[in-house]
Amino acid sequence: MKPTSGFEEYESDAPVLEKIAGNYPEESVEHQVLKKAAFALSWSLIRHYTEFKEYLANEEQGVLTPEQRRHLINMGIDPDVDPDAKEIG
């Protein structure tokens, strides 16, 4: 059954993170990072579910939101220029 809320989605994802973290001692860096990831995931899914899902959808499509585009432009970065493109000439 597909999760229908942020809480349900977290409840389905959390055991996966817990299983992975179980492969490392609790005091290890890996375990601590996975613990932080679990907290970040819960915060994103439970408090900002709609925004987080929109962000993921945009990331999967490689699409910048208008806010992301403005931020890059304000930093002097043209989001429409491919930095890996070779100049001819």
N, C-alpha and C positions, 0 to 999 in steps of 0.2 A: 504494500500500500504506500502510495506517494505521500510524503509529509504535506500538510496543508497550512502550517504556520511555522514561524521561526522557531518556536519552542519544540515543535515536533521534529523539525529538521535537525535541530541541535541534538535532540534525544537519539536520533538515528545515526548521527555522525560521531558523537562523543565516544561511543564504545570502540570505534575504529582507532581514534587517537589514543584511547586508554590501552588498547591492545598493543599498539606500536610502542608506547611509552613503557609498557611492561617488559620490553626487551632490554631496557637499560636500568642500571641502578638509580635509585631516586636522587642521589646526589650528583649524578652525571649531568653534563651540559646538555646532552641530547634530551634527557628526561625533563629538565627544567624548561627547555625551549618548547617541547611539545605541550607542557603544562600551560605556558604562556599562549601558545597557539589555541589551545582549548578555551582559555578565557576570552581571547580575542574573537574566536568564532561564536561563543555564546553571546558576547556583547553585541556583535554585528547582527546575528540572527534574531536575537530576542528584542533588542532595543531599536534596531534600524533595519528591519527585515526588508522592507520595500526598497530602500535605497541600496542595500547590499546586493539584492537580487538584480537590480538595474545595473549596478556597477559590474557584477559578474557577467551579465549579458553583454555589456559594452566591451568588456575585456576580451570575451570570447570572440567577438566580432572585430576587435581591433579598432573600435570606434571611440573617439574622444567625446566626452560630454562638452557642452558649450562652456561650462565652468573650467574644465581642464584646458580647453583651447585658449580661453582668456588668460588663464594662469601662465601658460607657456609663452604666449605673445607678450604678456607683461614682463616676463623674464628675458625677452629678446630672442626667443626661440620660435622659428616659423614651423608650426606643426605639419605644414604641407610639403616641407623639403625633406627629401631622403638623404640623411647624412652619409650613407654608403654609396650614393650614386656618384659615378665618375663624371667629372666635367670634361666636355669635349672642347678642344681648342688649345 
